[in-house]
Amino acid sequence: MDLRRLRLVLTFAVALAFAGSIDGVYSYNRPPMRKDLIVRHLEDLDDSSPQQVHISSVGEDKMRISWITDSSTPATVEYTTTPGAQGTSVTGTTSSYNYLTYKSGEIHEVVIGPLNPNTVYYYRCGSNSAPELSFKTPPAQFPINFAVVGDLGQTDWTNSTLQHIAQSNYDMLLLPGDLSYADFIQPLWDSFGRLVEPLASQRPWMVTQGNHETEKIPLIHKEPFTAYNARWRMPFEESGSDSNLYYSFDVAGVHVIMLGSYTDFGPTSSQYSWLQADLGKIDRNKTPWTLVLVHAPWYNTNTAHQGEKESIDMKASMEKLLYQARVDVVFAGHVHAYERFTRVYNGNNDNCAPVYINIGDGGNREGLASKYQKPKPAISLFREASFGHGELNIVNSTNALWTWHRNDDDEAVTSDSLWLTSLSSVPACKVQN
């Protein structure tokens, strides 16, 4: 059965199972879907060849290398700063998962380090005959450049976005949910891993989950996030979190917090308690900037995804925490368009509140959300339904430049830009305890 037919069958089965109550039901009529860009396993690779390689930061001086093989092979990584030379060898762990009739390949994870900052390392996954890859570690201090993109998917639109990101001089990619759009079709997770490998094997990709990662089917597959948790393990334990769905980390003077829209977030939840404690530990002398990523946007003037509890209830539960901690920017996805808000708290402009940016325009097959509420609210400063990505270049402890790059006729066009000042440098915005 081909992927398109299999998707239709599973979609029908899920619809029956949920009987109209599935999380993330779309609140508007989407444009026609675009075909997935299927990236297949190269024929010249054998079952032991590493594929779907991606890396993620662990602490301030380590890196997790993840890859998949079709057969059982050692979970070892050899790395060095000299191309072609014999390096340090580290052994990690191997796992796999089952989803309905699908069985994943062997998922290997190896944490290497300590590593030097802003340094190119060369590495091999598995056997010595594996191809030599390379990555660059993030800097230890400013400046640092983040690429930010949400709702990526795997279409021709996605491919255009990835090409534009590859041309930027970024140190780390941040993704606020909705990665592969596999939507129960597990081979599409493999395709997505192959699609992003050229970028994700060279720079750390730090991600959080969206509604398309849930993949829970009542009575049939009750465990949510099976594929996501198995394939995209993030450094949650290092930040005191008990879940891969929310975590934080420090990089080059920036504290980054990844939140989970599709797990419990109320005042009595583990995520709320963890967030409260994590915000309380921030040392603004060490990390003068604080960024938050979440999938479902707390502010949104697009007609898409209005009235969803993951936005309304989570905002009601957690917005005050972020405001009191003087978070600088909150990035979200979910809505397939771009929108930038002023600094806002409780629906009003507030110079000590975060800037909210929705960037769910990476290239997913569902198309753009092109309709906005009218008239445009005063707190919404820029909005456009185009595919693209963003870049946050944090220059020093005080200044950062945000730019949004629209994919216009397959060329990255800078359509929106803003200079930001860190709230930690504003005397009137002293952190409230």
Secondary structure, 3 states (H helix, E strand, C coil): CCHHHHHHHHHHHHHHHHCCCCCCCCCCCCCCCCCCCCCCCCCCCCCCCCEEEEEEEECCCEEEEEEEECCCCCCEEEEECCCCCCCEEEECEEECCEECCEECCEEEEEEECCCCCCCEEEEEECCCCCCCEEEECCCCCCCEEEEECCCCCCCHHHHHHHHHHHHCCCCEEEEECCCCCCCCCCHHHHHHHHHHHHHHCCCCEEEECCHHHCCCECCCECCCCHHHHHHCCCCCHHHCCCCCCCEEEEECCEEEEECCCCCCCCCCCHHHHHHHHHHHCCCCCCCCEEEEEECCCCCCCECCCCCCHHHHHHHHHHHHHHHHCCCCEEEECCCCCEEEEEEEECCEECCCCCEEEEECCCCCCCCCCCCECCCCCCCEEEEECCCEEEEEEECCCCEEEEEEEEEECCEEEEEEEEEEECHHHCHHHCCCC
